[in-house]
Amino acid sequence: MVTVGKDGRPKVARVSVGVVDGVVLSSGTAERVRTRRLRRDPRCTLFVFDGSGHWLGLEALVSLVEGDVSRELNLRLARAIQKRPVGPLTWLAGRQLNDAEFLAEMDRDRRLVYRFDVERSYGELGE
């Protein structure tokens, strides 16, 4: 994820992204530097790489989804990323969490969701 710093320079951070209901999402915390940057300037570019040489660039405006709605959305996002529609989810240090434990962790971390409204895409998608 590339965001814009106060000085106008691009700033890059590695993030995981997933698609929920046709929308590209990622998870973050309220205290993260990239969150502060996105509050100031919601423009970003994502570089998505599949590991086999295919890539996609996504230019987007980011909306921050916060509060109670972000809890359930973080759960759905984690399930999409981990390809686990049911059962425990893997979290930091490989811990396995049930839904209640996962939601409590989202509350502790003050997690929010980055919603990417893609304005332009380009790249090598592969087949």
Buried (B, 14 or more C-beta within 10 A) or exposed (E): BBBBEEEEEEBEBEBEBBEBEEBBBBBBEBEBEBBEBBEEBBBBBBEBEEEEEEBBBBBBBBBBBBEEEBBEBBBBBBBBBBEEEEEBBBBEEEEEBEBEBBBEBBEEBBBBBBBBEEEEBEEEEEE
